[in-house]
Amino acid sequence: MDVPTLAEGGINLANAKAFKDTGVNILVVGTAIDNMVCNAAKEAVTPFIVH
Protein backbone atom coordinates (compact mmCIF):
# COMPACT_ATOMS: atom_id res chain seq x y z
CA MET A 1 0.00 0.00 0.00
CA ASP A 2 1.29 3.45 -0.92
CA VAL A 3 0.84 5.99 1.84
CA PRO A 4 1.10 9.71 1.06
CA THR A 5 3.94 11.46 2.84
CA LEU A 6 3.96 15.12 3.76
CA ALA A 7 6.64 17.70 4.51
CA GLU A 8 5.91 21.09 6.01
CA GLY A 9 8.06 23.96 7.15
CA GLY A 10 10.92 25.83 5.60
CA ILE A 11 10.12 24.69 2.07
CA ASN A 12 10.92 27.23 -0.63
CA LEU A 13 11.90 27.33 -4.30
CA ALA A 14 15.55 26.72 -3.44
CA ASN A 15 14.98 23.46 -1.56
CA ALA A 16 11.65 22.05 -2.83
CA LYS A 17 13.36 19.62 -5.22
CA ALA A 18 15.54 18.29 -2.41
CA PHE A 19 12.39 17.58 -0.37
CA LYS A 20 10.79 15.80 -3.35
CA ASP A 21 13.95 13.76 -3.89
CA THR A 22 13.55 12.28 -0.39
CA GLY A 23 10.34 10.60 -1.57
CA VAL A 24 7.93 13.04 0.03
CA ASN A 25 4.98 13.49 -2.31
CA ILE A 26 3.04 16.31 -0.61
CA LEU A 27 4.81 19.61 0.10
CA VAL A 28 3.10 22.26 2.23
CA VAL A 29 4.51 25.62 1.20
CA GLY A 30 2.31 28.06 3.09
CA THR A 31 5.02 30.40 4.35
CA ALA A 32 6.75 30.53 0.96
CA ILE A 33 3.46 31.52 -0.70
CA ASP A 34 2.80 34.09 2.05
CA ASN A 35 6.23 35.62 1.41
CA MET A 36 5.65 35.75 -2.35
CA VAL A 37 2.29 37.49 -1.89
CA CYS A 38 3.79 39.98 0.56
CA ASN A 39 6.61 40.80 -1.85
CA ALA A 40 4.20 41.19 -4.77
CA ALA A 41 1.98 43.55 -2.76
CA LYS A 42 5.00 45.60 -1.70
CA GLU A 43 6.21 45.82 -5.30
CA ALA A 44 2.76 46.92 -6.49
CA VAL A 45 2.28 49.60 -3.82
CA THR A 46 5.79 51.06 -3.55
CA PRO A 47 5.61 53.14 -6.76
CA PHE A 48 2.54 54.93 -5.38
CA ILE A 49 4.25 55.75 -2.07
CA VAL A 50 7.77 56.63 -3.26
CA HIS A 51 7.79 59.56 -5.66
Distance bins in CASP14 RR format, pairs under 12 A and 6 or more apart:
PFRMAT RR
TARGET T0000
AUTHOR 0000-0000-0000
RMODE 2
METHOD distances of the structure
MODEL  1
2 23 0 0 0 0 0 1 0 0 0 0 0
2 25 0 0 0 0 1 0 0 0 0 0 0
3 23 0 0 0 0 0 1 0 0 0 0 0
3 24 0 0 0 0 0 1 0 0 0 0 0
3 25 0 0 0 0 1 0 0 0 0 0 0
3 26 0 0 0 0 0 1 0 0 0 0 0
4 23 0 0 0 0 0 1 0 0 0 0 0
4 24 0 0 0 0 1 0 0 0 0 0 0
4 25 1 0 1 0 0 0 0 0 0 0 0
4 26 1 0 1 0 0 0 0 0 0 0 0
4 27 0 0 0 0 0 1 0 0 0 0 0
4 28 0 0 0 0 0 1 0 0 0 0 0
5 19 0 0 0 0 0 1 0 0 0 0 0
5 20 0 0 0 0 0 1 0 0 0 0 0
5 22 0 0 0 0 1 0 0 0 0 0 0
5 23 1 0 0 1 0 0 0 0 0 0 0
5 24 1 0 1 0 0 0 0 0 0 0 0
5 25 1 0 1 0 0 0 0 0 0 0 0
5 26 1 0 0 1 0 0 0 0 0 0 0
5 27 0 0 0 0 1 0 0 0 0 0 0
5 28 0 0 0 0 0 1 0 0 0 0 0
6 19 0 0 0 0 0 1 0 0 0 0 0
6 22 0 0 0 0 0 1 0 0 0 0 0
6 23 0 0 0 0 0 1 0 0 0 0 0
6 24 1 0 0 1 0 0 0 0 0 0 0
6 25 0 0 0 0 1 0 0 0 0 0 0
6 26 1 0 1 0 0 0 0 0 0 0 0
6 27 1 0 0 1 0 0 0 0 0 0 0
6 28 1 0 0 1 0 0 0 0 0 0 0
6 29 0 0 0 0 0 1 0 0 0 0 0
7 15 0 0 0 0 0 1 0 0 0 0 0
7 16 0 0 0 0 1 0 0 0 0 0 0
7 18 0 0 0 0 0 1 0 0 0 0 0
7 19 1 0 1 0 0 0 0 0 0 0 0
7 20 0 0 0 0 1 0 0 0 0 0 0
7 21 0 0 0 0 0 1 0 0 0 0 0
7 22 1 0 0 1 0 0 0 0 0 0 0
7 23 0 0 0 0 1 0 0 0 0 0 0
7 24 1 0 1 0 0 0 0 0 0 0 0
7 25 0 0 0 0 1 0 0 0 0 0 0
7 26 1 0 0 1 0 0 0 0 0 0 0
7 27 1 0 1 0 0 0 0 0 0 0 0
7 28 1 0 0 1 0 0 0 0 0 0 0
7 29 0 0 0 0 1 0 0 0 0 0 0
7 30 0 0 0 0 0 1 0 0 0 0 0
8 19 0 0 0 0 1 0 0 0 0 0 0
8 24 0 0 0 0 1 0 0 0 0 0 0
8 26 0 0 0 0 1 0 0 0 0 0 0
8 27 1 0 0 1 0 0 0 0 0 0 0
8 28 1 1 0 0 0 0 0 0 0 0 0
8 29 0 0 0 0 1 0 0 0 0 0 0
8 30 0 0 0 0 1 0 0 0 0 0 0
8 31 0 0 0 0 1 0 0 0 0 0 0
8 32 0 0 0 0 0 1 0 0 0 0 0
9 15 0 0 0 0 0 1 0 0 0 0 0
9 16 0 0 0 0 0 1 0 0 0 0 0
9 19 0 0 0 0 1 0 0 0 0 0 0
9 24 0 0 0 0 0 1 0 0 0 0 0
9 27 0 0 0 0 1 0 0 0 0 0 0
9 28 1 0 0 1 0 0 0 0 0 0 0
9 29 0 0 0 0 1 0 0 0 0 0 0
9 30 0 0 0 0 1 0 0 0 0 0 0
9 31 1 0 0 1 0 0 0 0 0 0 0
9 32 0 0 0 0 1 0 0 0 0 0 0
9 33 0 0 0 0 0 1 0 0 0 0 0
9 34 0 0 0 0 0 1 0 0 0 0 0
10 16 0 0 0 0 1 0 0 0 0 0 0
10 18 0 0 0 0 0 1 0 0 0 0 0
10 19 0 0 0 0 1 0 0 0 0 0 0
10 27 0 0 0 0 1 0 0 0 0 0 0
10 28 0 0 0 0 1 0 0 0 0 0 0
10 29 0 0 0 0 1 0 0 0 0 0 0
10 30 0 0 0 0 1 0 0 0 0 0 0
10 31 1 0 0 1 0 0 0 0 0 0 0
10 32 1 0 0 1 0 0 0 0 0 0 0
10 33 0 0 0 0 0 1 0 0 0 0 0
10 34 0 0 0 0 0 1 0 0 0 0 0
10 35 0 0 0 0 0 1 0 0 0 0 0
11 17 0 0 0 0 0 1 0 0 0 0 0
11 18 0 0 0 0 1 0 0 0 0 0 0
11 19 1 0 1 0 0 0 0 0 0 0 0
11 20 0 0 0 0 1 0 0 0 0 0 0
11 22 0 0 0 0 0 1 0 0 0 0 0
11 24 0 0 0 0 1 0 0 0 0 0 0
11 26 0 0 0 0 0 1 0 0 0 0 0
11 27 1 0 1 0 0 0 0 0 0 0 0
11 28 1 0 0 1 0 0 0 0 0 0 0
11 29 1 0 1 0 0 0 0 0 0 0 0
11 30 0 0 0 0 1 0 0 0 0 0 0
11 31 1 0 0 1 0 0 0 0 0 0 0
11 32 1 0 0 1 0 0 0 0 0 0 0
11 33 0 0 0 0 0 1 0 0 0 0 0
11 35 0 0 0 0 0 1 0 0 0 0 0
12 18 0 0 0 0 0 1 0 0 0 0 0
12 19 0 0 0 0 1 0 0 0 0 0 0
12 27 0 0 0 0 0 1 0 0 0 0 0
12 28 0 0 0 0 0 1 0 0 0 0 0
12 29 1 0 0 1 0 0 0 0 0 0 0
12 30 0 0 0 0 0 1 0 0 0 0 0
12 31 0 0 0 0 1 0 0 0 0 0 0
12 32 1 0 1 0 0 0 0 0 0 0 0
12 33 0 0 0 0 1 0 0 0 0 0 0
12 34 0 0 0 0 0 1 0 0 0 0 0
12 35 1 0 0 1 0 0 0 0 0 0 0
12 36 0 0 0 0 1 0 0 0 0 0 0
13 19 0 0 0 0 0 1 0 0 0 0 0
13 27 0 0 0 0 0 1 0 0 0 0 0
13 29 0 0 0 0 1 0 0 0 0 0 0
13 32 1 0 0 1 0 0 0 0 0 0 0
13 33 0 0 0 0 0 1 0 0 0 0 0
13 35 0 0 0 0 0 1 0 0 0 0 0
13 36 0 0 0 0 1 0 0 0 0 0 0
14 29 0 0 0 0 0 1 0 0 0 0 0
14 32 0 0 0 0 1 0 0 0 0 0 0
15 21 0 0 0 0 0 1 0 0 0 0 0
15 22 0 0 0 0 0 1 0 0 0 0 0
15 24 0 0 0 0 0 1 0 0 0 0 0
15 27 0 0 0 0 1 0 0 0 0 0 0
15 29 0 0 0 0 0 1 0 0 0 0 0
15 32 0 0 0 0 1 0 0 0 0 0 0
16 22 0 0 0 0 0 1 0 0 0 0 0
16 24 0 0 0 0 1 0 0 0 0 0 0
16 26 0 0 0 0 0 1 0 0 0 0 0
16 27 1 0 0 1 0 0 0 0 0 0 0
16 28 0 0 0 0 0 1 0 0 0 0 0
16 29 1 0 0 1 0 0 0 0 0 0 0
16 30 0 0 0 0 0 1 0 0 0 0 0
16 32 0 0 0 0 1 0 0 0 0 0 0
16 33 0 0 0 0 0 1 0 0 0 0 0
17 23 0 0 0 0 0 1 0 0 0 0 0
17 24 0 0 0 0 0 1 0 0 0 0 0
17 27 0 0 0 0 0 1 0 0 0 0 0
18 24 0 0 0 0 1 0 0 0 0 0 0
18 27 0 0 0 0 0 1 0 0 0 0 0
19 25 0 0 0 0 1 0 0 0 0 0 0
19 26 0 0 0 0 1 0 0 0 0 0 0
19 27 1 0 1 0 0 0 0 0 0 0 0
19 28 0 0 0 0 0 1 0 0 0 0 0
19 29 0 0 0 0 1 0 0 0 0 0 0
19 32 0 0 0 0 0 1 0 0 0 0 0
20 26 0 0 0 0 0 1 0 0 0 0 0
20 27 1 0 0 1 0 0 0 0 0 0 0
20 29 0 0 0 0 0 1 0 0 0 0 0
21 27 0 0 0 0 0 1 0 0 0 0 0
27 33 0 0 0 0 0 1 0 0 0 0 0
28 34 0 0 0 0 0 1 0 0 0 0 0
29 35 0 0 0 0 1 0 0 0 0 0 0
29 36 0 0 0 0 1 0 0 0 0 0 0
29 37 0 0 0 0 0 1 0 0 0 0 0
30 36 0 0 0 0 1 0 0 0 0 0 0
30 37 0 0 0 0 1 0 0 0 0 0 0
30 38 0 0 0 0 0 1 0 0 0 0 0
31 37 0 0 0 0 0 1 0 0 0 0 0
31 38 0 0 0 0 0 1 0 0 0 0 0
32 38 0 0 0 0 0 1 0 0 0 0 0
32 39 0 0 0 0 0 1 0 0 0 0 0
33 39 0 0 0 0 0 1 0 0 0 0 0
33 40 0 0 0 0 0 1 0 0 0 0 0
34 40 0 0 0 0 0 1 0 0 0 0 0
34 41 0 0 0 0 0 1 0 0 0 0 0
35 41 0 0 0 0 0 1 0 0 0 0 0
35 42 0 0 0 0 0 1 0 0 0 0 0
36 42 0 0 0 0 0 1 0 0 0 0 0
36 43 0 0 0 0 0 1 0 0 0 0 0
37 43 0 0 0 0 0 1 0 0 0 0 0
37 44 0 0 0 0 0 1 0 0 0 0 0
38 44 0 0 0 0 0 1 0 0 0 0 0
38 45 0 0 0 0 0 1 0 0 0 0 0
39 45 0 0 0 0 0 1 0 0 0 0 0
39 46 0 0 0 0 0 1 0 0 0 0 0
40 46 0 0 0 0 0 1 0 0 0 0 0
41 48 0 0 0 0 0 1 0 0 0 0 0
41 49 0 0 0 0 0 1 0 0 0 0 0
42 48 0 0 0 0 0 1 0 0 0 0 0
42 49 0 0 0 0 1 0 0 0 0 0 0
42 50 0 0 0 0 0 1 0 0 0 0 0
43 49 0 0 0 0 0 1 0 0 0 0 0
43 50 0 0 0 0 0 1 0 0 0 0 0
END
